[in-house]
């Protein structure tokens, strides 16, 4: 059975061809220019788009130890 092409499909194809692409800085594949993440390697294209990183465990543990020391000092 032949595929029926309507106007929406033709418009979609023409939009897809005119989309500008740039190479991913990590995997070098072509990705859409306005994409925040690479669809192939799933890394963020720019640092501004990436979510903030978690604090290292030793920083969190140090803050907790300092708060405990202040608590013990004030309670006596």
N, C-alpha and C positions, 0 to 999 in steps of 0.2 A: 504494500500500500504506500503510495507516495506521501511524503510529508507535506502537510498544508502549512504554508507560511502566511501569517497575517501581518498587518502593518506594525504591530507591536514588536514582533520578532525582528523585522527588518530594521526598525529604529534601534533596538537593543544592540544588534550587531554593528551598526554604524557608530554608536556611542562607544562600544568596546574598542573599536579600531582607532578611534581618535584619542583615547585615554593616554596621557603621557606617562611614561615609565622612567624609573631611575634604577640603577643597580643597587642591590642591598649591600651595605658596607661589610657584611659578614660572610654571606654565601655567594654574592655576586650575581644572583639571579635578578631578572627584571621584575620590579614590583610597581604598582600604581604610585604615582608621585604623592598623593595625599594619604596613603596608608600609614597608620601609626606603627604597625608591626608587619614584619615580613611573613607572608602566608606560607613560606617554605621552611624557614628555620625558626620561626616564631619569636625572634628577638626584636626588640624595639629599635626603630630606625634612628631615633634621636634620644638623647638623654632626657630631654624635657618631657617626652611622652612616657617614659618609663616610670613605674610606680616607685615610691621611695623605698630604699632598702631597709631591712630590719637591722636593729642595733645588734652588735655582737653580744654574745651571752655574758662575757666578762664585764662589760659596761653595766648591764642590768644587775648582775650579781654585786658589783661594786657599789652601786647606788643603794641596793637593799642593805648591804653591810654598813654603809654610812648612816642610813636612816636608823638601823638597829642600834648603832653606837650612840647616836644622838638621843634616842629613846631611853637607853640604859643610863646615860649621863643625866638626863632630866629627871627620871624617876628615882634614881639614886640607889 
